[in-house]
Amino acid sequence: MSRHGDFAASLRLEANKQLPMGQPLQAAMAPPHVTIALDQGSGSSACPVVARGDRVYAGSTLGRSEREDCAAVHSPVAGVVVEIDTRAVPAGTGLCITVENDGSNRPDPALAPIPDYSALSPRDLLERFRNAGIAGLGGAAFPTATKLGSARQQTTAHLILNGAECEPWICCDDALMREKAADILYGARAMMHVAGANRCTVAIEDDKPEALQAIQAALKSAPEGFELATLPSLYPSGAERQLITALTGQEVPSSGLPTDLGIVCQNVGTAAAIARFLQTGEPLVRRVVTVTGSGIAQPANLEAYIGSPITSLIERCGGYRGRPRRLIEGGSMMGRALESDTVPITKATNCIFAATDADLVARDQAAACIRCGDCAQACPAGLLPQELHRAARVDDGPKLDSLGIEDCILCGCCDYVCPSRIPLTEQFRAARLAVRRHRADQLRAAEAKQRFERHESRLQAQAEAERRAFEEARRRARANPN
Amino acid sequence: MNLPALLPAVIVAGTLALLMGGALGWAALRLRPNEDRLVLEIDALLPQTQCGQCLYPGCTPYARAIARHEADIDRCPPGGDATIKALAQLLGREPRPLDPEYGENKAPSIAFIDEQRCIGCALCLPACPVDAITGASRFMHTVIAAQCTGCELCLPPCPVDCIEIRPRRNDALPTARSQAA
């Protein structure tokens, strides 16, 4: 086991993870209806491959996509597709497929376990991961096949399994590591096979002794190349780039990807999902969710089917206690406030946090920036939040770009330390979107200009050719009038 | 009056005036601000919709007209206030509201062909300034959504009115990283 030092910039936060960890991990329960969002959180939508009224089995494909940034979605239950419509999802609204559970739980006959993954070529296995909708369960829901595929194209030697789970309140990975350590390592081996990696580091924060023990025990029977790394429990050690820097001392280039360093990073939950897929043939239809906060009667970690309404998860935890002030998807730092508890969970939902006033820091009216520079000290991405703030206030896109808004990981550290209580992260989220939109418009404009110029020159050439043909004909007609 | 005493001053002043006038005249001819470069800079700020709502046949001609002070900067409806602001900044002029005579700023949109009603007349193909419609005579036409600028120039030639303008869906946005990759 190796220990790794402090981060350049990070915060020591109250973890608040003890409540759910008192309960064992609860097995999944199928609700009467599941609502599967076609965009599971990666920002790109799958196309439905079923119609209203179709019968589906547990594990049947509901939607797929040719796009690299979109994973296939599957039905977690057997039943009938009752509706395909736009509904509220954690990220706002989106097209969803609703399946009514018939209770039979019959698995799709096409699903079959893969007893020996090493018999398949990495390319073949990658395709199966893609079809099984395996996506990053750390919160981004980015298709694992795409990430591993791009790792394969470069020489990637090192797989990092991210079990740091640095954000307060969230402990689903902790619970998973305690109970499914062997599965996680099995999934990791399959991922190493696909990415062509020969080393694997499991990174865990030192505030999870049980998880560390469980993984260490499982590592005894693991082949060569596996190691366990302990990180100090600092926020945001679990962010991909920050984790890589902490473990290897190398920094991922701003415009590059971890694969540029020969590294690919995956969440432990993703590894467990791959193990489940290989062992049972079941695509990604369930995940572990932490349901916590002072507003929950019995906080716990639950295994839940993707598409279950949040109310069904809260009921399994004994319902609300008192009147929670706010319902949040995710943790206290990066979470997103939900407008209603009827929205379905997605592959990106790692935590449901029902916060009461006791959990929330009272937020006064934001005061003016006093240019203290605390935010720059706290920024784990090494940015200058106060300068970003100034540029964002006047919508200065080029300035935001040059200050590195794209490198902002929206971790919320600057917010946390700001003595003026300026909602910086919120501002940066909007600014980043605006910068990207502007960039998209510019790309589109450049292409349109090129196409317009080609169109014009073609029309001109055509007109010229017609004129010449006409003159030629006239000359000939003059030459021999008959 | 002592004319001879004034003479050197007159000669010096006159020579200076001639020299400076010559230099200015030469500079006006030889060191003229590069109009082409200015046109390119203006063009880069225009949305490249090629819709012709400014009454110039495309964005580049409008950029040229602006550079020559033939047209004002408030004529581009697809660009809207953002484009006017950027142009004003580039040219050192005061931003002004969009002239409603040339149209109004709408949400980004694209053309959509109702394939059931399309008769394959091919009239919309040359009308599209960015060649975003595919098809051939007596074959079904369709719009390449990614290339369409929503200029609406395909609407007038269509004899069966089977083209409609729909809001453009926001696809995944490119990041600096995805561009680099």
Interface residues (C-beta under 8 A of the other chain):
Chain A: G43 S44 R67 D69 S150 S254 S255 G256 L257 D401 E406 L433 R436 R437 R439 A440 D441 L443 R444 A445 A446 E447 A448 K449 R451 F452 R454 H455 E456 L459
Chain B: D43 L46 P47 Q48 T49 Q50 G58 C59 T60 P126 C128 P129 V130 D131 A132 Q147 T149 N170 D171 A172 L173 P174 T175 A176 R177 Q179 A180 A181
